[in-house]
């Protein structure tokens, strides 16, 4: 009777958390749109307070107690996030920390499903409102090419990123149930993003997603016919699990070596849409720091006029390193690596590909640590695959 009562309490708390989680996601999504929302005073701070309360109560009724290694890691995680947040005043770090801690012992599929339904619904409403003229549909004319449209989002590439991350979430939920027709539709969506938004990086990532999942499905179906389970090559799965670190090292080294006197670097910078030159400028002007610093940035988002003082660190890795400091930069790479290694251990090849694609996309765009786009950082402490199966077996043994 006591066990059933405790289980009911945990379910109620989980549902309450997921509700607050959905509101949190919606709040941050709305800031990426051209909607003008007058939020109540202290709305987000009150939301944080409710989330902290739910995290504490969830932890108090949990039967699972962290071992000393997990406890040290969690304390270190909290200390790093709060130390960096207190020094540069970036509230986004506190929000990210709460989302990571709040996901503990919640099924990763539930988190991703709630995020997907919330953001997909909001995005469809935003698209409709922009096409009906209710909100502004920012358009950017390009000589010799189709006009780029943002469909109610602040910038066309940001719209493309929303679509990409929703597709990543969708296929994470589908995993072993993925069908070829879904992949064909994904290729078409990538084409539409390229044509109407001119979002080359996101279109490329969407096509890459369709391609790797097509290959994975072929290999999985072939193994099934032979009554075996598809196994990704160990060296390759290790490479995918390390994609975040590899991509971060790549863009960091190239940015540090960049010089205007090299025709090779100038060509590469042009291909990467000036990511190298702006990253190098950020390093020279602001330098590196342990706990980060405030860096004023002015991008193209929210307006069709190009600002005279344009300066924006698009690369997630460079942005995190310069704005949040060396410690946070290393911490994020460690967290991303842990999630990747766990996916590799659990043979969750689809998740492994998803993490690698996000790592690749983060070379060019700033959404790795962006609440309104990337929900996969939050599954660090969530219940995934084998962890959930072990929990179910343990529960069954108790009932016996």
Steps between C-alpha positions, in 0.01 A plus 500: 500500500782740595689415180190571289444832678863597444475405134188716460680795663792459261265492199322816615833678553626382162188629323526832684865531400425418135227766500740765635763369257261555206426857614875560535564379143212708364625812678845476343360406159285813490812716530619357167181617322369838386205473739487781753407336831451705815607253767387563859757656732733239654347229275824319423642544852179354647525216248855430619382498862228245423750286310751509788223400743398206279862385463547503880172315569573247223840430655349460849254228393746319273598149606818519299783667686808627317828322573796712603632531142164623369467735796843654444424539128163665568651739757780585256247561223293732719811684623632563147167621359430731795856635516495592131146639521588720798803645321348583163133536597370262232170365637488242219761298692274470805208396278712237324621364835141469627393314186791256532434432870123491458519223240646256752310167508256613230490293180693679227221419253249686718720810510562500126133427425378791715761729344409387146124542542544840668747647250339343190158639596646844571697494173193411291305783667791737431519399132124544460502838673786623281334388176169659604673828581424485872871524579790608284648253254851639463624464142853549368552571129803339333624603153449212257338274762159449655411728790580342837208483741499452878130399538449686826839412650769764553722387211474240216787286630337492844179372341705231325659408833159461664396260224827306525476451877135397478597236242781380727248468785247325277746236385629454855145406600456277193841327515444133405160580344639735234354442151652582161211733411582713806858534380382597149279772650799618705706545182214708357483714817874564471445619144224739608720642776778559247269662241283720722742578785841470338608321819780295346643354822161385627395364161828308478448362853144393413624318191783347702247383760288333231809339347647351818160376619439344158834318529427397860158362403647298212765351730244432774253335259779289351614385845139418593467272197805311625345493850775720638520849647670779310831602660677820405878466467661573836749756365225684312256512792786637711559767236133603507497508881800737486352720225446797733863513606625442144282775351586743781872437456470539123329841497713627789830409332391638161383825661826544691706434185285722277682786330387741229833452328419141402294441185415152629359636827314778316333240275417277797362799691279584202368142487429515875320837464767699691491272807879496517556875467236592760624229736856631466378856560320385816817334627714807429257756647370309804756223553455184704387488863433237766142598586393692192400859438225712352547541124266745322384350172288637217367254244254517210211340690175691550562752222552504124753784532866401535638675812803725451676350803429136413686255721371155587666178617294244309705194592367343820848391605662842460199673655503274808878528538514880483171584674490231769868426544741211481350301790148508354636418154671187634196410712260511203733281293522252790120489537453451125764227504334320793164496321673370187692227683181388674319481164792295367490265801124453459543449124264787430643570156227748402570717806872476428444634148273776635767616746763499224279705265434757774874515567563564129223761476645678804816583304292746299208591726447608861234255620696239697418670831172653381190392695262586217681263261708220650334272761756220483736651759226454760489120470830474691327373817181375331403134486612352170497152345674252727472717812121493465496125431708436811259715700201299373671168584584629847137604551375160383732322744361709786145403405600131500 
